[in-house]
């Protein structure tokens, strides 16, 4: 009887440890390097942008379906997540709708060894969050149906945190300087 209890205790302990590992292992951010067009200053960003808008996500980033395009050898070649951005204010360009599809250079990818998905990003791009407002510098995609952020993260500025730079961009002095210029030029948006 003692051996049965010991065996049962061992089996339960192993199951708890395995379950804990599966459910409690945090997701990780996988940063993919890429050649990114750099914008010298806010004027260059404005000139390249077809649209400049203030907007916010309709729902949480994790609720959107990511897109993966694979190379001929089966590796992920291109990835993004098409998100719905509700336009609060248009500063440049015209759209015929208040909700536009914006491609973000990040995608959640299934992780078979844990409960949480890993986040795949280009150059450490941090996805927009629901409940936060952003100043976005956009261009139309080749198919004319969606919008791209200019320069990966250079075309997105969190209005709620005008003095704080997040993610890989916090280590990038060029982006910090660009952000300072954008905040200064659009201070009426950032000060509300």
Buried (B, 14 or more C-beta within 10 A) or exposed (E): EEEEEEEEEEEEEEEEEEEEEBEEEEBEBEBBEEEBEEBEEBEBBBEBBEBBBBBBBEEEBBEBEBEEEEEEEEEEEEBBBBBBBBBBEBBEBEEEEEEBBBBBBBBBBEBEEBEBBBBBBBBBBBBBEEEEBBBBBBBBBEEEEBBBBBBBBBBBBBBEEBEEBEBBBBEBEEBEEBBBBBBEBBEEBBEE
